[in-house]
């Protein structure tokens, strides 16, 4: 009887853990919220943060890695986990991380809301 209770408890814990990990929402760049940056409003994906610094060089770089819709006057954003991945990859000398994240839709550009 004790073995049955122990197996039942272990099975329940495993079921609970599986349910919690599979129900986590994934990042969706189309689900946006309005954020104000330097006095301008932008629709930035939920779970992403605006980049602290953007200039013409950054926009050109983003265009080069595949984000052709980026244009001067836009700001860039990164998914929270993508920021961590960028820091680790750059620390290891991996410069292809931005292409990978752009392809996955985890970094991008947005224009001000008019």
PyMOL commands that set and color helices and strands:
alter all, ss='L'
color gray80, all
select helices_A, chain A and resi 2-22+56-64+80-91+97-104
alter helices_A, ss='H'
color red, helices_A
select strands_A, chain A and resi 32-37+40-45+48-50+75-79+107-110
alter strands_A, ss='S'
color yellow, strands_A
deselect
rebuild
show_as cartoon
